[in-house]
Amino acid sequence: MIIYRELAVEGMTLSAAAEEGAVTLIHFDSAENVPLRLKQLYRDSQLDFKQGSTPLLDQLETELRDYFQSQRKQFTVPLKLIGTPFQQAVWKQLAAIPYGETRSYKEVADMTGSPKAVRAVGGANNRNPLPIVIPCHRVIGANGALVGYGGGLEWKKRLLSIESAENLHHETVYAKSN
């Protein structure tokens, strides 16, 4: 059974899902769209989804609220990452990017041991089921541009701003969202 609900975080619409003692999804939208996203993630339409609450989702909500108030740099909520081995390798490297720092897609590809897999890193980044907690917002273009983000570039700008990433060694150039 997968339980999902909307989270009240700084007046923004986020939703999350959890199963078997771990958070499996954070979604930049209302809870009504979570079942479809979960079916895409699990690729199994026979899973049972139920809107509700759990202590784990309450913990996630608290940790996200603390993050948005600049009171938390690391998350402790248990996670379950669902993806291919390559995606999981990329997500592991994303989790290793320190708070307040950024890396280019090329740097992440190098970190995974697949230096030519820059586009594949972008694809894995785009499919990250746990944005914010697995900080895909910390990945930028090689020229410092803020490119691509599942929640939209405004979210990415906001998350980087929370972490004061604009003061990093990368020059920040805001690119148009596609």
GIZILIN-V973204 format. One record per backbone hydrogen bond with DSSP energy under -0.5 kcal/mol. CO is the residue of the C=O (numbers start at 0). NH is the residue of the N-H. If there is no record, write none. Layout:
BEGIN
co:CO nh:NH
co:CO nh:NH
END
This chain:
BEGIN
co:0 nh:2
co:1 nh:49
co:2 nh:17
co:3 nh:51
co:4 nh:15
co:6 nh:8
co:6 nh:13
co:8 nh:11
co:11 nh:8
co:11 nh:13
co:13 nh:6
co:14 nh:26
co:15 nh:4
co:16 nh:23
co:16 nh:24
co:17 nh:2
co:18 nh:21
co:21 nh:18
co:22 nh:79
co:24 nh:16
co:25 nh:130
co:26 nh:14
co:26 nh:28
co:29 nh:32
co:30 nh:33
co:30 nh:34
co:32 nh:36
co:33 nh:37
co:34 nh:38
co:35 nh:39
co:36 nh:40
co:37 nh:41
co:38 nh:42
co:43 nh:46
co:46 nh:48
co:47 nh:1
co:49 nh:3
co:53 nh:57
co:54 nh:58
co:55 nh:59
co:56 nh:60
co:57 nh:61
co:58 nh:62
co:59 nh:63
co:60 nh:64
co:61 nh:65
co:62 nh:66
co:63 nh:67
co:64 nh:68
co:65 nh:70
co:65 nh:71
co:66 nh:69
co:77 nh:22
co:79 nh:81
co:80 nh:82
co:83 nh:87
co:84 nh:88
co:85 nh:89
co:86 nh:90
co:87 nh:91
co:88 nh:92
co:89 nh:93
co:90 nh:94
co:91 nh:95
co:93 nh:96
co:95 nh:97
co:97 nh:100
co:102 nh:139
co:103 nh:107
co:104 nh:108
co:105 nh:109
co:106 nh:110
co:107 nh:111
co:108 nh:113
co:109 nh:112
co:113 nh:116
co:116 nh:120
co:117 nh:121
co:118 nh:122
co:119 nh:123
co:120 nh:124
co:121 nh:125
co:122 nh:126
co:124 nh:127
co:127 nh:130
co:128 nh:25
co:129 nh:133
co:130 nh:132
co:132 nh:134
co:133 nh:131
co:133 nh:135
co:134 nh:137
co:135 nh:138
co:137 nh:102
co:137 nh:139
co:139 nh:104
co:140 nh:143
co:143 nh:172
co:144 nh:140
co:144 nh:146
co:145 nh:174
co:148 nh:151
co:151 nh:154
co:151 nh:155
co:152 nh:156
co:153 nh:157
co:154 nh:158
co:155 nh:159
co:156 nh:160
co:157 nh:161
co:158 nh:162
co:159 nh:164
co:160 nh:163
co:163 nh:166
co:164 nh:167
co:170 nh:172
co:172 nh:145
co:172 nh:174
END
